[in-house]
Amino acid sequence: MTNCNTYTVQEGDTLSEIGQWFHVPWQELQRINNIENANLIFPGQVLRLLKNGNVCKTYTVQDGDTLSEIGEQNHVRWQLLGHYNHIANPNVIQIGQTICIPHPQGPSGV
């Protein structure tokens, strides 16, 4: 996942949980993605996270990094970091892989 301004919905995701993770109100996600029913999103659906600005910073995995250390350094739970970056096995991250980490205070550039 290298584009941190969109998110691809996964099984079990809700608009409110996605909004909470990226610090964007679910109502805004619903509006900018023209979603009629906020309770009906589907795996594989690509959501724009903001009309303008950036919801995340990116981190490029370095040799020796672990998802738990990256999470700890950025004050986010590694489990959620793995989920929202579509990392199937949290024990396997690749050098050079880009990980999107939400800004702690919400989107920048808005």
KEKE-3310 file (N, C-alpha, C; in steps of 0.2 Angstrom, whole numbers, plus 5000, padded with zeros to 4 digits):
npx = (5004:5005:4999:4993:4982:4970:4960:4958:4944:4942:4936:4925:4927:4921:4914:4914:4925:4936:4936:4939:4952:4959:4957:4946:4930:4917:4906:4911:4919:4909:4902:4912:4914:4903:4893:4878:4872:4879:4881:4884:4897:4910:4921:4936:4932:4937:4941:4941:4951:4952:4946:4955:4972:4982:4981:4990:5007:5021:5031:5046:5050:5065:5080:5079:5068:5053:5035:5029:5038:5038:5025:5025:5035:5027:5016:5005:4994:5001:4994:4983:4990:4995:4983:4977:4986:4985:4993:4996:5003:5009:5022:5030:5037:5043:5059:5060:5046:5032:5024:5009:5005:4994:4992:4994:4986:4976:4971:4983:4986:4973)
npy = (4994:5010:5021:5033:5040:5034:5020:5003:4994:4981:4964:4965:4978:4994:5009:5019:5014:5014:5028:5032:5027:5034:5046:5054:5060:5048:5053:5062:5053:5046:5056:5061:5050:5047:5038:5030:5023:5022:5010:5001:4995:4988:4974:4977:4989:5005:5018:5036:5046:5059:5074:5085:5086:5076:5061:5053:5049:5042:5027:5020:5003:4997:4988:4976:4981:4979:4976:4978:4987:4998:5002:5005:5016:5025:5027:5019:5004:4989:4979:4985:4993:4984:4978:4989:4992:4981:4970:4954:4944:4949:4946:4946:4958:4968:4974:4991:4991:5001:5009:5015:5027:5034:5052:5058:5068:5069:5073:5081:5097:5101)
npz = (5000:4995:4992:5002:5003:5000:5004:5004:5007:5019:5023:5036:5040:5045:5041:5052:5060:5051:5049:5062:5063:5054:5058:5052:5051:5050:5043:5034:5026:5021:5013:5004:4997:4991:4997:4999:5010:5025:5031:5022:5015:5005:5004:4995:4990:4986:4995:4996:5007:5011:5004:5001:5006:5018:5026:5032:5037:5029:5031:5027:5027:5036:5036:5049:5055:5065:5065:5077:5083:5075:5076:5090:5090:5084:5091:5089:5089:5084:5079:5073:5064:5055:5050:5044:5034:5026:5029:5029:5037:5052:5056:5045:5036:5023:5018:5012:5010:5010:5023:5029:5041:5052:5055:5072:5077:5068:5050:5039:5031:5028)
capx = (5000:5009:4994:4990:4976:4965:4960:4954:4940:4943:4931:4924:4928:4916:4915:4916:4931:4940:4936:4943:4959:4963:4955:4942:4924:4914:4901:4915:4920:4902:4901:4917:4914:4896:4890:4871:4871:4885:4882:4885:4903:4911:4928:4938:4930:4942:4938:4946:4951:4951:4946:4962:4977:4985:4979:4995:5014:5023:5037:5049:5053:5072:5082:5079:5062:5047:5029:5028:5043:5036:5019:5027:5038:5022:5011:4999:4994:5004:4989:4979:4994:4995:4976:4975:4991:4984:4999:4993:5007:5013:5029:5033:5037:5049:5063:5058:5039:5029:5018:5005:5004:4989:4994:4991:4981:4972:4974:4987:4985:4966)
capy = (5000:5016:5027:5034:5045:5030:5014:4998:4991:4974:4961:4966:4985:4998:5016:5022:5011:5017:5035:5033:5025:5039:5053:5057:5058:5044:5056:5065:5048:5044:5061:5062:5044:5046:5032:5032:5020:5021:5003:4996:4996:4981:4972:4979:4995:5009:5024:5042:5047:5066:5078:5088:5085:5069:5058:5049:5049:5036:5025:5014:4998:4997:4981:4975:4984:4975:4980:4981:4993:5004:5004:5008:5022:5030:5027:5015:4997:4985:4975:4990:4995:4978:4978:4995:4992:4975:4965:4947:4941:4954:4944:4947:4964:4968:4980:4995:4992:5008:5008:5022:5028:5040:5057:5057:5073:5070:5075:5088:5100:5103)
capz = (5000:4994:4992:5009:5003:4999:5008:5001:5012:5020:5027:5043:5041:5045:5040:5058:5062:5046:5050:5068:5062:5050:5061:5048:5053:5045:5039:5029:5022:5017:5009:4998:4993:4988:4999:5001:5016:5028:5034:5016:5011:5003:5003:4989:4988:4987:4998:4996:5014:5011:4997:5000:5012:5019:5032:5035:5035:5026:5033:5023:5032:5035:5039:5056:5058:5066:5065:5084:5085:5071:5080:5096:5089:5081:5096:5087:5090:5078:5076:5068:5059:5051:5047:5039:5029:5023:5030:5031:5042:5055:5057:5038:5032:5018:5017:5007:5010:5013:5028:5031:5048:5053:5059:5078:5078:5062:5044:5038:5024:5027)
cpx = (5005:5005:4991:4984:4970:4965:4955:4950:4941:4937:4931:4925:4921:4918:4918:4923:4937:4941:4940:4950:4963:4961:4951:4935:4920:4909:4905:4917:4914:4901:4905:4917:4907:4893:4883:4870:4878:4886:4883:4891:4905:4919:4930:4937:4935:4939:4944:4945:4950:4950:4953:4966:4979:4983:4984:5002:5016:5030:5039:5052:5061:5074:5082:5072:5057:5041:5027:5032:5040:5030:5021:5030:5033:5016:5004:5000:4997:4999:4985:4984:4995:4989:4976:4980:4991:4990:4996:4996:5011:5020:5033:5032:5043:5053:5061:5050:5037:5023:5015:5003:5000:4993:4991:4986:4976:4975:4978:4985:4978:4965)
cpy = (5006:5022:5028:5039:5041:5024:5009:4994:4983:4971:4963:4974:4988:5005:5020:5020:5014:5024:5036:5032:5031:5046:5057:5055:5054:5047:5059:5059:5046:5050:5061:5056:5042:5040:5033:5029:5018:5014:4998:4998:4989:4980:4974:4986:5000:5016:5030:5044:5055:5069:5081:5086:5078:5067:5054:5051:5042:5034:5019:5009:4997:4990:4981:4977:4978:4979:4982:4987:4999:5006:5008:5015:5027:5030:5024:5008:4993:4981:4979:4992:4990:4978:4983:4996:4985:4970:4959:4944:4946:4952:4945:4954:4965:4975:4984:4995:4998:5006:5015:5022:5035:5046:5057:5062:5074:5072:5081:5091:5102:5110)
cpz = (5000:4994:4999:5009:5001:5003:5005:5007:5013:5023:5034:5045:5041:5044:5046:5060:5057:5048:5057:5067:5059:5052:5056:5050:5048:5041:5033:5024:5017:5012:5003:4994:4990:4990:5002:5008:5019:5031:5028:5013:5010:5002:4996:4987:4990:4989:4998:5004:5015:5004:4996:5007:5012:5025:5036:5033:5033:5030:5029:5028:5030:5038:5046:5059:5060:5066:5072:5085:5081:5074:5086:5095:5087:5086:5093:5088:5084:5075:5071:5063:5053:5047:5042:5034:5025:5023:5033:5037:5046:5056:5050:5035:5028:5018:5011:5006:5013:5017:5030:5038:5049:5057:5066:5080:5072:5056:5044:5032:5023:5029)
residu = (MET:THR:ASN:CYS:ASN:THR:TYR:THR:VAL:GLN:GLU:GLY:ASP:THR:LEU:SER:GLU:ILE:GLY:GLN:TRP:PHE:HIS:VAL:PRO:TRP:GLN:GLU:LEU:GLN:ARG:ILE:ASN:ASN:ILE:GLU:ASN:ALA:ASN:LEU:ILE:PHE:PRO:GLY:GLN:VAL:LEU:ARG:LEU:LEU:LYS:ASN:GLY:ASN:VAL:CYS:LYS:THR:TYR:THR:VAL:GLN:ASP:GLY:ASP:THR:LEU:SER:GLU:ILE:GLY:GLU:GLN:ASN:HIS:VAL:ARG:TRP:GLN:LEU:LEU:GLY:HIS:TYR:ASN:HIS:ILE:ALA:ASN:PRO:ASN:VAL:ILE:GLN:ILE:GLY:GLN:THR:ILE:CYS:ILE:PRO:HIS:PRO:GLN:GLY:PRO:SER:GLY:VAL)
# end
